[in-house]
């Protein structure tokens, strides 16, 4: 999803509002999740956002979203935000985020989704990390006992 940063979307420093970028990331991620699941999807959580570089007025912004792992009814979507350098035309990674979506039926009930088989090294890395991130989120939310978080224990007990 590529778009231009307009004056009405910027703060007093002429940089894209963070909330505007979050909305763009949410839209791109929901499209990715919907394409994977072939279902209606809802945002379950925003697990991580890194605003590493400001996005100036007039920038061409590309938001790339890809499902990094599918669980039973939920999926993690990894989002990379790129901006084009005005002079060289080179793309620079500006920001990233990780969202979680749940696939639902017409009544809003969670439904099963297809699994994912990572192909590239980056996909494999993100796929493996997704289970750790999910377990951490569940532990922090009080929905999982820390003793049951096998992937997290494996990180610290090596």
URTA-V993990 format. One record per residue. N is the residue number from 0. RES is the residue in one letter. D_FIRST is the distance of its C-alpha to the first C-alpha in Angstrom with 2 decimals. Layout:
n:N res:RES d_first:D_FIRST
n:N res:RES d_first:D_FIRST
This chain:
n:0 res:X d_first:0.00
n:1 res:X d_first:3.80
n:2 res:X d_first:6.73
n:3 res:X d_first:10.44
n:4 res:X d_first:12.81
n:5 res:X d_first:15.57
n:6 res:X d_first:19.17
n:7 res:X d_first:19.21
n:8 res:X d_first:16.63
n:9 res:X d_first:18.81
n:10 res:X d_first:21.95
n:11 res:X d_first:25.31
n:12 res:X d_first:24.36
n:13 res:X d_first:21.52
n:14 res:X d_first:18.90
n:15 res:X d_first:15.92
n:16 res:X d_first:17.50
n:17 res:X d_first:17.05
n:18 res:X d_first:16.83
n:19 res:X d_first:13.97
n:20 res:X d_first:12.01
n:21 res:X d_first:13.37
n:22 res:X d_first:12.22
n:23 res:X d_first:8.52
n:24 res:X d_first:9.16
n:25 res:X d_first:11.27
n:26 res:X d_first:9.02
n:27 res:X d_first:6.52
n:28 res:X d_first:9.95
n:29 res:X d_first:11.70
n:30 res:X d_first:9.78
n:31 res:X d_first:10.60
n:32 res:X d_first:14.05
n:33 res:X d_first:14.69
n:34 res:X d_first:14.04
n:35 res:X d_first:16.39
n:36 res:X d_first:19.00
n:37 res:X d_first:18.92
n:38 res:X d_first:19.97
n:39 res:X d_first:19.22
n:40 res:X d_first:18.05
n:41 res:X d_first:18.88
n:42 res:X d_first:18.06
n:43 res:X d_first:21.26
n:44 res:X d_first:20.77
n:45 res:X d_first:18.88
n:46 res:X d_first:20.82
n:47 res:X d_first:19.80
n:48 res:X d_first:17.90
n:49 res:X d_first:18.62
n:50 res:X d_first:18.12
n:51 res:X d_first:19.35
n:52 res:X d_first:18.52
n:53 res:X d_first:18.18
n:54 res:X d_first:15.38
n:55 res:X d_first:17.47
n:56 res:X d_first:17.44
n:57 res:X d_first:15.96
n:58 res:X d_first:13.63
n:59 res:X d_first:10.47
n:60 res:X d_first:8.16
n:61 res:X d_first:5.55
n:62 res:X d_first:5.25
n:63 res:X d_first:6.56
n:64 res:X d_first:8.67
n:65 res:X d_first:11.75
n:66 res:X d_first:15.00
n:67 res:X d_first:17.61
n:68 res:X d_first:20.60
n:69 res:X d_first:21.75
n:70 res:X d_first:24.98
n:71 res:X d_first:27.09
n:72 res:X d_first:24.95
n:73 res:X d_first:22.46
n:74 res:X d_first:19.70
n:75 res:X d_first:18.32
n:76 res:X d_first:14.61
n:77 res:X d_first:13.98
n:78 res:X d_first:11.04
n:79 res:X d_first:10.83
n:80 res:X d_first:9.70
n:81 res:X d_first:10.36
n:82 res:X d_first:11.77
n:83 res:X d_first:13.27
n:84 res:X d_first:17.03
n:85 res:X d_first:18.29
n:86 res:X d_first:21.37
n:87 res:X d_first:20.67
n:88 res:X d_first:17.03
n:89 res:X d_first:16.87
n:90 res:X d_first:13.96
n:91 res:X d_first:15.32
n:92 res:X d_first:14.39
n:93 res:X d_first:14.77
n:94 res:X d_first:14.39
n:95 res:X d_first:14.19
n:96 res:X d_first:14.92
n:97 res:X d_first:16.35
n:98 res:X d_first:16.29
n:99 res:X d_first:18.63
n:100 res:X d_first:18.29
n:101 res:X d_first:21.20
n:102 res:X d_first:21.31
n:103 res:X d_first:23.75
n:104 res:X d_first:25.78
n:105 res:X d_first:26.36
n:106 res:X d_first:28.89
n:107 res:X d_first:26.60
n:108 res:X d_first:28.44
n:109 res:X d_first:26.77
n:110 res:X d_first:26.68
n:111 res:X d_first:26.74
n:112 res:X d_first:23.73
n:113 res:X d_first:23.76
n:114 res:X d_first:24.08
n:115 res:X d_first:22.07
n:116 res:X d_first:23.64
n:117 res:X d_first:22.02
n:118 res:X d_first:22.22
n:119 res:X d_first:21.58
n:120 res:X d_first:23.35
n:121 res:X d_first:20.32
n:122 res:X d_first:19.62
n:123 res:X d_first:23.37
n:124 res:X d_first:23.49
n:125 res:X d_first:20.76
n:126 res:X d_first:22.40
n:127 res:X d_first:25.80
n:128 res:X d_first:24.80
n:129 res:X d_first:23.25
n:130 res:X d_first:26.75
n:131 res:X d_first:28.15
n:132 res:X d_first:25.47
n:133 res:X d_first:26.12
n:134 res:X d_first:29.84
n:135 res:X d_first:29.68
n:136 res:X d_first:27.80
n:137 res:X d_first:30.40
n:138 res:X d_first:33.28
n:139 res:X d_first:32.19
n:140 res:X d_first:31.79
n:141 res:X d_first:35.27
n:142 res:X d_first:34.15
n:143 res:X d_first:35.29
n:144 res:X d_first:38.49
n:145 res:X d_first:37.92
n:146 res:X d_first:40.54
n:147 res:X d_first:38.38
n:148 res:X d_first:35.35
n:149 res:X d_first:36.29
n:150 res:X d_first:33.22
n:151 res:X d_first:33.72
n:152 res:X d_first:37.45
n:153 res:X d_first:36.85
n:154 res:X d_first:34.96
n:155 res:X d_first:37.91
n:156 res:X d_first:40.82
n:157 res:X d_first:40.32
